[in-house]
Amino acid sequence: MSADEIHDIREKLATNSERLARIEERQLTLMGMLEKSLSSFGDLANRVTALEHLRTKILVVAGFIGAGMSLAWDFIRSRFTGGN
């Protein structure tokens, strides 16, 4: 091998090392973005779950209120209509 061939190989090796370093930096950046995205998704999923539980509780309370109002209305109607 001549000195020129050795020099070319060293330059290619240095270039490939720089490329590898940039690829590793991009990979670390992407991994950081992915972790942040997944933590945001987890937080969002927890909030949605909490809202679903709240909605269920509100529907149960609304059902009880509706049943109570229905019973009260039947009682009031039977009082004014003579017990029919």
C-alpha positions as CSV (number, residue, x, y, z in Angstrom):
1,M,0.0,0.0,0.0
2,S,1.2,3.4,-0.8
3,A,1.2,6.4,1.5
4,D,-1.7,8.0,-0.6
5,E,-3.9,4.9,-0.1
6,I,-3.2,4.9,3.6
7,H,-4.0,8.6,3.8
8,D,-7.3,8.1,1.9
9,I,-8.3,5.2,4.2
10,R,-7.6,7.4,7.2
11,E,-9.7,10.2,5.8
12,K,-12.5,7.9,5.1
13,L,-12.2,6.4,8.6
14,A,-12.3,9.9,10.1
15,T,-15.3,10.9,8.0
16,N,-17.1,7.7,9.0
17,S,-16.3,8.4,12.7
18,E,-17.8,11.9,12.4
19,R,-20.9,10.5,10.7
20,L,-21.3,7.9,13.4
21,A,-21.0,10.6,16.1
22,R,-23.7,12.7,14.4
23,I,-25.9,9.6,14.1
24,E,-25.4,8.9,17.8
25,E,-26.3,12.5,18.7
26,R,-29.5,12.3,16.6
27,Q,-30.4,9.0,18.2
28,L,-30.0,10.4,21.6
29,T,-32.1,13.4,20.6
30,L,-34.8,11.2,19.2
31,M,-34.8,9.0,22.3
32,G,-35.2,12.1,24.5
33,M,-38.1,13.3,22.3
34,L,-39.7,9.8,22.4
35,E,-39.4,9.6,26.2
36,K,-41.0,13.0,26.6
37,S,-43.8,12.1,24.2
38,L,-44.5,8.9,26.0
39,S,-44.6,10.6,29.4
40,S,-47.0,13.2,28.0
41,F,-49.1,10.4,26.6
42,G,-49.1,8.7,30.0
43,D,-50.2,11.9,31.6
44,L,-52.9,12.4,29.1
45,A,-54.2,8.8,29.5
46,N,-54.3,9.4,33.3
47,R,-56.3,12.6,32.8
48,V,-58.8,10.9,30.4
49,T,-59.3,8.0,32.9
50,A,-60.0,10.5,35.7
51,L,-62.5,12.3,33.5
52,E,-64.2,9.0,32.6
53,H,-64.6,8.2,36.3
54,L,-66.0,11.7,37.0
55,R,-68.4,11.2,34.1
56,T,-69.6,7.9,35.6
57,K,-70.1,9.5,39.0
58,I,-72.1,12.4,37.4
59,L,-74.3,10.0,35.5
60,V,-75.0,8.0,38.7
61,V,-75.9,11.1,40.6
62,A,-78.1,12.3,37.7
63,G,-79.8,9.0,37.6
64,F,-80.6,9.2,41.4
65,I,-81.8,12.8,41.0
66,G,-84.0,11.8,38.0
67,A,-85.5,8.9,40.0
68,G,-86.1,11.2,43.0
69,M,-87.8,13.8,40.8
70,S,-89.9,11.1,39.1
71,L,-91.1,9.8,42.5
72,A,-91.8,13.4,43.7
73,W,-93.7,14.2,40.5
74,D,-95.8,11.0,40.8
75,F,-96.5,11.9,44.5
76,I,-97.5,15.5,43.6
77,R,-99.6,14.4,40.6
78,S,-101.4,11.8,42.7
79,R,-102.2,14.4,45.4
80,F,-103.7,16.8,42.9
81,T,-105.6,14.3,40.8
82,G,-107.3,12.6,43.7
83,G,-105.2,9.5,43.9
84,N,-105.6,8.2,40.4
